[in-house]
Amino acid sequence: MSVSWKRSLPWTRRHQNPDVLPASGPAPPPPEDCGGVFGYLDLLEAIKDPHHPEHDGIIEWLGGDFDPEAFDIREVNQRLAGLKESTTPA
């Protein structure tokens, strides 16, 4: 069974710049192979609780660094600007 995650971003126009860029955004998508929606909920519970029996193993599996609330608007804007450049007719 395949799991897909749908993401949506709120959009705004910047002053004196007609380019449309996200004003804010969602948390990052769940890690690959985390077990779908319910597995991701279990993962979030385990990483928040250092006494959870699976905490250390999940932190190691995640590579030691996973912030479920992180959103880097600069990275998103850079990616969108690259898309715009690659799709703008010459």
C-alpha positions in Angstrom: 0.0 0.0 0.0 1.3 3.4 -0.9 0.8 6.5 1.2 0.7 10.0 -0.3 1.0 13.3 1.6 -0.8 16.3 0.1 0.7 19.7 1.0 -0.8 23.1 0.6 0.8 26.6 1.1 -0.9 29.9 1.7 0.2 32.4 -0.9 0.7 36.2 -0.9 1.9 38.9 -3.3 5.0 40.8 -2.2 5.0 44.6 -2.4 6.5 45.9 -5.6 7.1 42.3 -6.7 4.5 40.6 -8.8 5.9 37.1 -8.1 3.7 35.0 -6.0 5.5 33.3 -3.1 4.4 31.5 0.0 3.8 33.6 3.1 4.1 30.6 5.4 3.9 26.9 5.2 3.2 23.5 6.8 5.5 21.4 8.8 7.7 19.1 6.9 6.3 15.8 5.5 6.7 12.7 7.6 9.9 10.7 7.0 9.7 7.9 4.4 8.6 4.5 5.7 7.4 5.8 9.0 4.2 3.6 8.8 1.6 5.9 7.3 -0.6 8.3 9.3 -0.7 6.1 12.5 3.0 5.3 12.3 3.8 9.0 12.1 1.6 9.8 15.1 3.4 7.1 17.0 6.8 8.5 15.9 5.8 12.0 17.1 4.8 10.6 20.4 8.0 8.7 20.8 10.3 11.6 19.9 8.6 14.0 22.3 9.1 11.7 25.3 12.7 10.8 26.2 11.4 8.0 28.4 9.4 6.4 25.6 10.8 2.9 25.0 11.3 3.6 21.3 12.6 7.2 21.7 16.4 6.5 21.3 15.9 4.1 18.4 13.6 6.5 16.5 16.0 9.4 17.0 18.8 7.3 15.7 16.7 6.2 12.7 15.9 9.8 11.9 19.6 10.7 11.9 19.4 12.5 15.2 17.7 15.6 13.8 14.0 15.9 13.0 11.8 18.9 13.9 8.2 18.1 13.0 7.3 21.9 13.2 10.2 23.2 11.0 9.4 25.3 7.9 12.1 27.2 6.0 10.4 29.8 3.9 13.8 30.8 2.3 14.4 27.3 1.1 10.8 27.1 -0.4 11.2 30.5 -2.0 14.5 29.5 -3.6 13.0 26.3 -5.0 9.9 28.1 -6.3 12.2 30.8 -7.9 14.1 28.0 -9.6 10.8 26.5 -10.9 9.8 29.9 -12.2 13.1 30.3 -14.1 12.8 26.9 -15.6 9.2 27.4 -16.8 9.4 31.0 -18.0 9.5 31.2 -21.8 12.5 32.9 -23.3 
